[in-house]
Amino acid sequence: MKVLVAVKRVVDYNVKIRVKSDNTGVETANVKMSMNPFDEIGVEEAVRLKEAGKATEIVAVSMGPQACQETIRTALAMGADRGILVLTDAELQPLAVAKILKVLCDKEQPGLVILGKQAIDDDCNQTGQMLAALLDWPQATFASKLELGVSDARVTREIDGGLETITVTLPAVLTTDLRLNEPRYASLPNIMKAKKKPIDTVDPASLGVDVAPRLSTLKVNEPAKRQAGVKVATVADLVAKLKTEAKVI
Amino acid sequence: MTLELVPARELAFQLYDVLGVEALCQRPPFAEHSRATFDAALETAQRLADDLFRPHNRKADLEEPRIENGKVRLVPEVKAALAAFAEAGFFAAHRHESLGGMQLPWTVAQACATHFHAANVATFSYAFLTIAAANLLEVFAADDLKRLYLKPMAEGRFFGTMALSEPQAGSSLADIRTRATPTPEGFFRIEGGKMWISAGEHELSENIVHLVLARIQGAPAGIKGISLFLVPRFRPDGAFNDVRLAGLNHKMGWRGTVNTVLKLGESGDCRGWLVGPANQGLACMFHMMNEARIVIGLSAAAMAMAGYRLSLDYAKNRPQGRAPDAKDPAQPQMPIIGHTDVKRMLLAQKAAAEGALALGLYCARLVDEQKTAEDESERRDAGLLLDILTPIMKAWSSELGLKANDQAIQIHGGYGYTRDYPVEQLYRDNRLNPIHEGTNGIQSIDLLGRKAVMADGAALKLLLAEFRATAKAAHADLPDYALALGEAIDRIETVTLRLLAGREAHGGPLFLANAWAYLEMLGHTTMAWIWLTQALAARPYADEFGKGKLQACRYVFAWELPKTKALADLLASLDSTTLDMHEAWF
């Protein structure tokens, strides 16, 4: 079975995000970028499927400027077999990404598509769901456990009330949650091996996808500064403050 | 969010903008590489260091190694971190592909290493001691020894040590007493005791490979009668090799690194195999000395960087006091970074940490040049530059690095003096670096007594020519610095000639009496030079990073380089105050 994983290049999780002075977006110039951590979990899961003999080939897809090739190389160094770079300088919103992935799925015919449940830059949490709808495939989102069968997959999902276990028929779309696995480090020998793995470059137009944004960003602001806390003397004081000041109970 | 101890951008600047390491990819050993593979290796190193080395740095410091049921017990995180380090291939990062290596340039491998030095030097030491021991075996060991030991060391299954010192012979290795007796089977029987052996006994690896200095029976006295032996903890057939743990040393820092007293051949059954020619043990050791001392200097730089980054973060977030002209007590306090004297201490740390890092990576680049430059004369020149820069890198970086950690504590105030903040441990850990691998005093004698005068001063001339070339390159854009560096170079030339004349007239003891001042003068000048190279390389960056580089360069030229004038005066006067002091007058 072929597994397709989507990997997004985002501002590194360790970088303190700064809003551009003109409030049009987030500063990304000279900022460390790396693979979206949820997507790392996706790559790791695919590699484990391959190591268990359940997957035969892993295709890593990224979209954006040329630098996204580095993100694909990271996936290749973790164990993916080949990459597809959808090269564009346009702003990509979840719907456009889902449409591109749909075309690639039509072409590649994977048995499973794995995406992060969301990207840590825009936190949209939409692409996997949109892709499943466009493909008309079942979706298993927020996965914390995957047991892959021949024609279906048993997936444990993290939901508000606890854990939900569902079965989806394949092909299907899976989005990863944090507890699915702990991604491996790209080892030095595998970094060298990844150099020799192929990456195809395509562009959205050649895939017949119009990526024009459907949403426009009006303004990006820093979140409000957190107020200093106060110490309370007793539990009763705390409860009173939660009731009267915070009004949360 | 984790604070970056050694920022990825700083390393990228040093490697690509200052040192141009991408050019190395043109050479056959590195032909498979590109900036992408270098960056990927650096990223893996940083993540591994942050995820698995940094979190137990304090725990391993608090829970010192101890002996339990005859075995050394360490906190379990040490083994897990080193296993991941091995799994990721870092034991063989710079080694040939045939040994499972990545054939990474030494410069890039050392840049990766800074993340581990900064995160947890005590745990990392097990790895870098192994790598250093394996480097020595790769050059000098016979093929059968290499087959048995080198590959498992490159895989991180066997660890290594340097077992040189003895209780009566620390700096003075000529006085070691451990004996080696030849046997008809080809190996030697080893008998003696070793002191200060880091990683000398533990359960972290399948085997421990000790590199032991010993005297073969009948060998000449002094350094010309010392040979190097490979002494494994377990022999190839698995038998115990009579290397016994006699005790542990309890240290100020590096406490996670077990430091041992070893007895060899107490039961008369310790076998050692000769490495390199008989009676050439010290020469073999010294072959690796440049690299080992650069590693020490880089370790000091990385810890200086960690202290700088931590105290910078603290200074930005600790509100205390108000500006000198703000009289209103109702105004909120300002973060202490607003106080000029705090900025002074941060600038001093930035200058020390980033300067020593730049110099260490420059030296590492010279190691790559020495091994892979196409032209024979380029390789020779790289070797000469390395010879003279090594004592400066080792001693000056460890001197400045420790001072930087001192300032990191100072910025933290009383909190910095407590064990609730990490800077006091950095200081204790970094305090080792002026001592080991040849004390800084020995480095200064090596610099003036050997390196500056060897081959008719060829190495010094070459180094000063490098300095002059940078001054010339800076002439158009940074003329004041170019001029000041030029004057400092002149001072070194004048003082060196004066010292040599003094040696002719008054002999060696007076010549070497102020060797430390000579090292300080060269240290300050070398730092000014390396900062000028950084300022030149930072010209394309108009952002805060580039401005910070320029300002730190300005600091070095305003505050540090002028100190060479007083040092030059002292040296040129052939002052004999220290020499003339009598023991009884103390």
Contacts between the chains, C-beta under 8 A, distances in Angstrom:
chain1	res1	chain2	res2	distance
A	13	B	1	7.5
A	14	B	1	5.7
A	14	B	2	5.3
A	14	B	4	6.6
A	16	B	1	6.5
A	29	B	543	8.0
A	30	B	9	6.9
A	30	B	543	6.3
A	30	B	545	7.0
A	32	B	8	5.4
A	32	B	9	7.0
A	34	B	43	7.1
A	70	B	36	6.3
A	70	B	39	7.1
A	70	B	40	7.9
A	73	B	36	6.0
A	73	B	40	6.6
A	74	B	40	6.8
A	74	B	43	7.8
A	77	B	40	6.1
A	185	B	44	5.0
A	185	B	47	6.2
A	185	B	48	5.8
A	185	B	84	7.1
A	185	B	87	7.7
A	185	B	88	5.0
A	186	B	40	6.0
A	186	B	43	7.6
A	186	B	44	5.3
A	186	B	88	7.9
A	187	B	44	7.2
A	187	B	87	6.5
A	187	B	88	4.6
A	187	B	89	4.8
A	188	B	41	5.9
A	188	B	44	7.1
A	188	B	88	6.3
A	188	B	89	3.4
A	188	B	90	6.6
A	188	B	92	7.6
A	188	B	93	5.7
A	188	B	102	4.1
A	188	B	104	7.2
A	189	B	89	5.1
A	189	B	100	6.7
A	189	B	102	6.6
A	191	B	37	5.6
A	191	B	40	4.4
A	191	B	41	6.2
A	191	B	44	7.3
A	191	B	102	7.1
A	192	B	32	6.3
A	192	B	37	6.6
A	192	B	102	5.8
A	194	B	40	7.8
A	195	B	32	6.7
A	195	B	34	7.7
A	195	B	36	7.6
A	195	B	37	6.4
